[in-house]
Amino acid sequence: MAFSASPHCAPPLHRFGLRRFPPPQPPLAFMRCPFFSSSSRPVYFSPAPTLRIIVSANSKKPYSGRSADSTSASAIDFLTLCHSLKTTKRKGWINHGIKDPESIADHMYRMALMALIAGDLPGVNRERCIKIAIVHDIAEAIVGDITPSCGVPKEEKSRREQAALTEMCKILGGGMRAEEIQELWLEYENNASLEANLVKDFDKVELILQALEYELEHGKVLNEFFLSTEGKFQTEIGKSWAREINSRRNSILAEKRKGPK
């Protein structure tokens, strides 16, 4: 969903150390990200400005300036970048005037809890569902929350997120864990397994549950989110949980229509 209260769907350039300059060659620790700006001048992305990442001419790898342990440095660089998932607010709620809405990380965390507490399903790997929930929006640490209101075609959104994910895995230093993150993300993106089906449903369930909570907290009517997910659940758990949320909402709306006793 969202990046900030700004009407723009791409993150501000000062976030994550974006800066404009015309180097003779793109530094190895930076990624050319033309989608961050409408300007024709190139914009480069520095993954973790707070660590003052530089490039070693000898190793050609990011160096944090804090540790000789490159594995630890890569892990902290990656986690520092992921900090934005905790602070980036989901765009749909901002568009509807919700004060201090949930972050991307808030959304993913409750989805992971859904995977943890869901009843057992034949052939479904619960641990994999939890992992998919944790990484499915991880590329938004760079690209922000791109929603339909941004006017970005689905294919372009996927391309941007794939490029961002690839860069994040480079920052992590590659290897088995980076490969696993990419595999889990692609599995979700392509809806390519029973686990992906279930987590796709959790994504929608979390959305409408949060919408109901915001309706109660802010006195709003957020029909758009319920209508956009209607009939799109793929699993029995997803359908059952969505029915429960809608049932509760319908009861609340019916009580409101009756008015005070």
Stockholm file with secondary structure:
# STOCKHOLM 1.0

chainA/1-261         MAFSASPHCAPPLHRFGLRRFPPPQPPLAFMRCPFFSSSSRPVYFSPAPTLRIIVSANSKKPYSGRSADSTSASAIDFLTLCHSLKTTKRKGWINHGIKDPESIADHMYRMALMALIAGDLPGVNRERCIKIAIVHDIAEAIVGDITPSCGVPKEEKSRREQAALTEMCKILGGGMRAEEIQELWLEYENNASLEANLVKDFDKVELILQALEYELEHGKVLNEFFLSTEGKFQTEIGKSWAREINSRRNSILAEKRKGPK
#=GR chainA/1-261 SS CCSCSSSCSSCCTTGGGCEECCCSSCCTTCEECGGGCSSSSCEEECSCGGGTCEECTTTCSEECSSCSCHHHHHHHHHHHHHHHHHHCBCHHHHHTTCSSCCBHHHHHHHHHHHHHHSCCCTTCCHHHHHHHHHHTTTTHHHHCCCCGGGTCCHHHHHHHHHHHHHHHHHHHTSHHHHHHHHHHHHHHHTTCSHHHHHHHHHHHHHHHHHHHHHHHHHCCCCHHHHHHHTTCCCSHHHHHHHHHHHHHHHHHHHHHHHCCC
#=GC SS_cons         CCSCSSSCSSCCTTGGGCEECCCSSCCTTCEECGGGCSSSSCEEECSCGGGTCEECTTTCSEECSSCSCHHHHHHHHHHHHHHHHHHCBCHHHHHTTCSSCCBHHHHHHHHHHHHHHSCCCTTCCHHHHHHHHHHTTTTHHHHCCCCGGGTCCHHHHHHHHHHHHHHHHHHHTSHHHHHHHHHHHHHHHTTCSHHHHHHHHHHHHHHHHHHHHHHHHHCCCCHHHHHHHTTCCCSHHHHHHHHHHHHHHHHHHHHHHHCCC
//
